Amino acid sequence: MDEALSQVTSAALVIYGLQLAKSIPWVAKVITWVPMKDAHVHRLLAAGGALVTAVGIHYVFEGNADIGWHLHFEIPPMVTIRHDLWEFAKAYAFQQTGYNLLSGQKI
């Protein structure tokens, strides 16, 4: 039950984030520049969100104007990434199914 709730929650957050991003004028303009249908752009962004959610890519952005800013990414080892491919597939399936249900498209 915990795994299903975690998958549904992360899928809902990615879907919400994608819809919120599309409401930002400059993001909407960039999406119109991409020579793909909106559904394909959504699938690519959802796959990226599923990858970050499932594999556990973490980042830290810190600093201030006096010392400067630092962006640090932490990517797990390859053995962990290979193990998490199944988690990626589940996260993507939940996100795509959720998006299709919420937008009225066929599953």
C-alpha positions as CSV (number, residue, x, y, z in Angstrom):
1,M,0.0,0.0,0.0
2,D,2.8,2.4,0.8
3,E,4.5,1.8,-2.6
4,A,1.2,2.5,-4.4
5,L,0.6,5.6,-2.4
6,S,4.1,6.8,-3.1
7,Q,3.8,6.2,-6.8
8,V,0.4,7.9,-7.0
9,T,1.7,10.9,-5.0
10,S,4.8,11.3,-7.1
11,A,2.8,10.9,-10.3
12,A,0.3,13.6,-9.2
13,L,3.2,16.0,-8.3
14,V,4.8,15.6,-11.7
15,I,1.5,16.0,-13.5
16,Y,0.8,19.1,-11.4
17,G,4.3,20.5,-12.1
18,L,3.9,20.0,-15.8
19,Q,0.6,21.7,-16.0
20,L,1.9,24.6,-13.8
21,A,4.9,24.9,-16.0
22,K,2.7,25.1,-19.2
23,S,0.9,28.1,-17.6
24,I,4.1,30.1,-17.4
25,P,4.3,32.3,-20.5
26,W,7.9,31.7,-21.4
27,V,7.6,27.9,-20.9
28,A,4.5,27.9,-23.1
29,K,6.4,29.8,-25.8
30,V,9.3,27.3,-25.6
31,I,6.9,24.4,-26.0
32,T,5.4,26.0,-29.1
33,W,8.9,26.3,-30.6
34,V,9.5,22.5,-30.2
35,P,8.5,20.8,-33.4
36,M,6.3,18.2,-31.7
37,K,2.7,17.7,-30.6
38,D,1.9,18.8,-27.0
39,A,1.3,15.2,-26.1
40,H,4.9,14.2,-27.1
41,V,6.4,17.1,-25.2
42,H,4.3,16.0,-22.2
43,R,5.6,12.4,-22.5
44,L,9.2,13.6,-22.7
45,L,8.8,15.8,-19.6
46,A,7.0,13.0,-17.8
47,A,9.7,10.6,-18.6
48,G,12.3,13.0,-17.2
49,G,10.2,13.5,-14.0
50,A,9.8,9.7,-13.7
51,L,13.5,9.2,-14.1
52,V,14.3,11.8,-11.4
53,T,11.6,10.4,-9.1
54,A,12.6,6.7,-9.5
55,V,16.4,6.9,-9.7
56,G,16.8,9.5,-7.0
57,I,18.8,12.2,-8.7
58,H,19.3,14.8,-6.0
59,Y,20.6,18.4,-6.3
60,V,21.6,21.1,-3.9
61,F,21.7,24.8,-4.9
62,E,23.2,27.0,-2.3
63,G,25.2,30.2,-1.8
64,N,24.8,33.9,-1.6
65,A,25.8,37.0,-3.4
66,D,29.0,37.4,-1.3
67,I,30.5,33.9,-1.9
68,G,28.7,32.9,-5.1
69,W,26.3,30.1,-5.9
70,H,26.9,26.4,-6.2
71,L,24.9,23.7,-7.9
72,H,25.7,20.1,-6.9
73,F,24.1,17.0,-8.5
74,E,24.4,13.6,-6.9
75,I,23.8,10.7,-9.3
76,P,23.7,7.2,-7.8
77,P,26.0,4.4,-9.0
78,M,25.2,2.4,-12.2
79,V,24.1,-0.7,-10.3
80,T,21.5,1.4,-8.5
81,I,20.3,3.0,-11.7
82,R,19.9,-0.4,-13.4
83,H,17.9,-1.6,-10.4
84,D,15.7,1.4,-10.6
85,L,14.7,1.0,-14.2
86,W,11.7,-1.0,-13.1
87,E,10.8,1.9,-10.7
88,F,11.1,4.3,-13.6
89,A,8.7,2.2,-15.7
90,K,6.2,2.1,-12.9
91,A,6.5,5.9,-12.2
92,Y,6.1,6.7,-15.9
93,A,3.1,4.4,-16.3
94,F,1.4,6.0,-13.3
95,Q,2.1,9.5,-14.6
96,Q,1.0,8.8,-18.1
97,T,-2.2,7.0,-16.9
98,G,-2.9,9.8,-14.5
99,Y,-2.4,12.5,-17.1
100,N,-4.6,10.7,-19.6
101,L,-7.4,10.2,-17.0
102,L,-7.3,13.9,-15.9
103,S,-7.2,15.3,-19.4
104,G,-9.9,13.0,-20.7
105,Q,-7.7,11.1,-23.1
106,K,-7.9,7.4,-23.8
107,I,-5.6,5.3,-21.5
